[in-house]
Amino acid sequence: MSDRVFATNRRAWHDYHILESVESGLVLTGTEVKSIREGKANLREGYARVVNGEAWLHNVHVATYANGNIFNHEPTRSRKLLLHKGQIGRLAGRSREAGLTIVPLKMYEKKGRVKLELGLAKGKRQFDKREALAERESKREVARAIRERERER
């Protein structure tokens, strides 16, 4: 049984070096779950913070549910993350280091629950981004050359 991915944060892989990742649960309302299952979540500008021993997800946009009523949710509200105490402590300690932040990487379903993959990330500099693009392009060229060589046979 494969888990269904609702949203990915491809921008995070471009802007950050992901040092480690951890799976987290989310405290959601019913209309948020329905909207996420429709694929209407955006992780691009999101980040997580640890406040008073609790992990919170900020600035993640979950569109209002189209068939919702007056109890529909606020699209960019802060959502509590469900992590073990040790995981929260480790993330809080590591995120206090210079240049490290916690970013959401992927939102998916696991055993009927919405889960979030968080990444401890260090920001990339401009030359790191160019280096990554050049590496990706060289891999493409090598793969293209291998395919052409196989066609000639």
C-alpha positions in Angstrom: 0.0 0.0 0.0 1.6 3.3 -1.1 1.1 6.5 0.8 -0.5 9.3 -1.1 1.5 12.5 -1.4 -0.6 15.6 -1.2 2.0 18.4 -1.4 5.8 18.6 -1.7 8.1 21.5 -1.1 10.4 21.4 -4.1 11.6 24.9 -3.3 13.1 23.7 0.0 15.5 21.3 -1.9 16.6 24.2 -4.1 17.1 26.8 -1.3 18.4 24.6 1.5 20.8 21.7 2.3 18.5 19.2 4.1 20.6 17.8 7.0 18.0 15.4 8.5 14.3 14.8 8.3 11.6 13.7 10.7 8.0 12.6 10.4 5.4 14.5 12.2 1.6 14.4 12.8 -0.6 17.5 12.5 -3.5 18.9 14.5 -6.1 19.7 11.8 -9.8 20.5 11.6 -12.1 18.5 9.5 -12.3 21.0 6.6 -8.5 21.2 6.5 -8.2 17.4 6.1 -10.8 17.5 3.3 -9.0 20.4 1.5 -5.6 18.7 1.9 -7.0 15.5 0.4 -8.1 17.5 -2.6 -4.5 18.6 -3.0 -5.0 22.2 -2.0 -2.1 22.7 0.3 1.0 24.8 -0.3 4.2 24.2 1.7 6.4 26.7 -0.2 6.6 29.5 2.4 6.1 27.3 5.4 8.4 26.9 8.4 8.3 25.3 11.9 9.2 26.8 15.2 9.5 25.4 18.7 7.7 27.6 21.3 7.3 26.6 25.0 8.2 23.0 24.3 5.6 22.7 21.5 6.3 22.5 17.7 4.2 24.8 15.5 3.9 24.9 11.7 3.6 28.5 10.4 2.7 30.0 7.0 1.5 26.8 5.3 -1.5 27.7 3.1 -4.4 25.2 3.1 -7.2 26.5 0.9 -10.6 26.8 2.5 -12.8 23.8 1.7 -15.3 24.6 -1.1 -18.2 22.8 0.5 -17.4 24.2 4.0 -19.8 26.3 6.1 -19.3 29.0 8.6 -16.9 26.7 10.6 -14.4 26.7 7.7 -10.8 27.1 8.7 -8.4 30.0 8.3 -6.1 29.3 5.4 -2.7 30.2 6.9 -3.3 29.6 10.6 -0.6 28.1 12.8 -0.9 24.3 13.2 0.5 22.3 16.1 2.9 19.5 15.2 2.7 16.2 16.9 6.2 15.0 17.8 7.8 13.1 20.7 9.3 15.3 23.4 12.8 14.1 22.5 12.3 14.9 18.8 11.1 18.4 19.8 14.1 19.0 22.0 16.6 17.8 19.4 14.9 20.0 16.7 14.8 23.0 19.0 18.5 22.6 19.9 19.7 22.1 16.4 17.5 25.0 15.0 19.2 27.4 17.4 22.5 26.8 15.6 23.5 29.6 13.2 21.8 29.3 9.8 19.6 26.3 10.6 15.8 26.3 10.2 13.0 23.7 10.2 11.1 23.5 6.9 8.2 21.3 5.7 9.3 19.0 2.9 6.3 16.8 2.1 2.7 16.3 3.2 1.3 12.8 2.8 -1.2 10.2 4.1 -0.1 7.3 6.1 -2.6 4.7 7.5 -5.4 7.2 7.0 -3.7 10.1 8.8 -2.1 13.3 7.3 1.6 13.4 8.1 4.2 16.0 7.5 7.9 15.4 6.8 10.0 18.1 8.3 13.6 18.8 7.4 16.3 20.5 9.4 17.9 22.7 6.8 20.8 25.0 6.3 20.4 27.8 3.7 22.3 27.5 0.4 24.3 30.3 -1.0 23.9 31.4 -4.6 27.1 29.6 -5.8 25.8 26.4 -4.1 22.6 26.7 -6.2 24.5 27.2 -9.4 26.7 24.2 -8.5 23.7 22.0 -7.9 22.2 23.1 -11.3 25.5 22.3 -13.1 25.7 18.9 -11.5 22.1 18.1 -12.5 22.8 19.2 -16.0 25.9 17.1 -16.3 24.0 14.0 -15.1 21.4 14.6 -17.7 24.1 14.9 -20.4 25.7 11.6 -19.3 22.3 9.8 -19.3 21.6 11.2 -22.8 24.9 10.1 -24.1 24.4 6.6 -22.7 21.0 6.4 -24.3 22.3 7.5 -27.7 25.2 4.9 -27.5 22.6 2.1 -26.7 20.5 3.2 -29.7 23.5 2.9 -32.0 24.0 -0.7 -31.1 
